[in-house]
Structure formats: C-alpha cells, structure tokens
Amino acid sequence: MDTFCGLVARTVLDLKLGDHITSALRELHWLPITERIQYKLCLLVHKMFVGHAPDYIASLLTPASDIPARSSLHSSSNCDLPRTSRKIGDRAFSAAALRALNWLPTDLKLLRSTASFKSKLKSFLFHAAYTGNTV
C-alpha cells in the first residue's frame, strides 16, 4: 500500500509497524493514491461537463457530442469522450482523463450534481480499490 498513507494511517490509528495498513485505510475510508488520482481526474472532467471547470481545462477536452462525425453515436449521448489509441502521450491530461471517465459506469457519468457525483465516485472507487470489483 502507499507509503505516505501507511505512515499517516499508523499515526492516526496508533498502529504498530507490523500491523496491516489495508484494513486501517478501509476503516478510515481513505482511497489509495491510484484511486485518489482517478478521483481528481474524474472530478475535473465532471466539472467540465457541468460548466464549472476553468477554461484552460475545458479547452483540453472535447466531448464526443461536439465532434460532427461522432454526434450521432451512442457514446455522445452518455457523456463519453472520444477514445484514443495513441501510445505516446498516454500520461497527458487529455488521454488520462479520457481513460478515467470512460471507465466509469454510465449512471455515474450522467450525474449533474457535483456533490452527488463526488459522493458516488468516492464510493465507486473505494469499492473498486478494496474489493477488486468495479460494478
């Protein structure tokens, strides 16, 4: 598990060095670092869809419904962003945001309330991190 999270969890819960951290993180309802990154990416993209993202973020992403050749596709109706098959630049915000958002279930992507989205997203990522299931 994450070294920094483990150290903080040990301090908060007064755990010994040999105690397992996964159960402590689950008890604290903390997301591992990988899922926290996914959370931030998905939240930024969600804010772009509802019009609360800064312009410089919104300019990096184009929803499938805004691309003339894709506007009639099913993906444009459920807030998908066009997929990319490039290997170079997979860590770029635009590529990472595409993967993060397209990985989410449709009902989560369609939420318009940011508070509701944040709550359901954290629950989804928490469940995926600690059970290994994404549904």
N, C-alpha and C positions, 0 to 999 in steps of 0.2 A: 504494500500500500504506500501511499505518498509519505515521504519522509517528514516534510513540514507538518502535514495534517496529523501524522502519527505523534509527533512531538507535542503539538498543541493539545491533541486529544488526551495524551498521557498526563499533561499538566492539568487540564480542566477536570478530568475524572480521577486524578491522583492514582494512576496505574503504575505498576512495576514494569521494568524493562522487558521482562519475559511475557507479559500479558499480550493477548492478541488485540490488534487495533481494529480489525474489521467490525467486530461486534460493538466496539466503542463508537466508531463512526456511525454505525447504524443506529445506535442508541441516541446519539446526538443529532441524528437526521442530517448529517453532513454528506455532501456529494464528494466523491473522489475528484482529483484535479481534472482528469479527462472529461468527466461529465460536467464539471463546472465550466470548462471551455465551451462544450456543446451548449450549455445553458446560455452563456453570454452571446454566442453566435446566433442562436435561435431567437433570443430576445431582441437583438439588433435587427434581424430580418423581420420579425413580427412588427416592431415599431416602424419599419419602413413601410410595411403593408397598410398600417393604420394611420400613417401620416405623421408620426411622432419622431422619426429619425432625423438626424442632422442631414442637410443637403449633400454633404460630401459622402455620406454612407449611401444614401438613396441613389446617388449618381453611379455607384459601383455595381448596382444590381438592376436588372431589367426583368420584370415579371413576364412569364410566357404569354399572358394575355395581351401584352403591349407589343409583341412581335407579330407583324401582319401574317406571316406564314404559319404561325402557331396559334393564332387567336381562336380558331375553331376546334382545337384539340381539347380532349378531356382534361389534360393537365392544366390548361389555362383556367378552367372553372374551379379547381380546388387549390389555387394559390401556389402551384408548383412553379419553380424557376427552371429554365431550360437546363438540361444536364450537360455536362462537359465530358469529353473523353480525352482531354489533354493530360499528359503525364507531367509536362513541365508546368510549373506554377500551381501544383495541387495545394500548396500551402498558402496561396494568395487568398485574401479575404473572400473574393467573389467565388472561387472554387470551393473553399471550405464552407462558406455559407450555403451554397447550393446543396452540398452533401448533407449538411446538418439539417436543413429544413426539409429536404426531400425524404429524409429518413423518418421524419415524424408521421404519426397517423393523421389522416385527413381531418378528422374531427378536431384535433388539436390545432392544425394549421388554420382552420376556418374560424377560430375564436376571434372576436373583435375587441373584447375587453382585455386590456393589458394585465390587470390584476388577476383575472381568471386564467389567462394564458400562463402567467408566471407560476401560479399555484399548480396547475395541471402539468406544466412542463417539468417542474421540480419533482413532482410525484412520479411522472413517467420515467425520468432519468434515474431517480432513486431506485425504482423498481428494476430498471434495466441493469443498474450497477450491482445490486446486491442479490438479484435472483437470476440474472443472466437472460431473462426473457424481456422482450420489448413490447409484448401485447398485453 
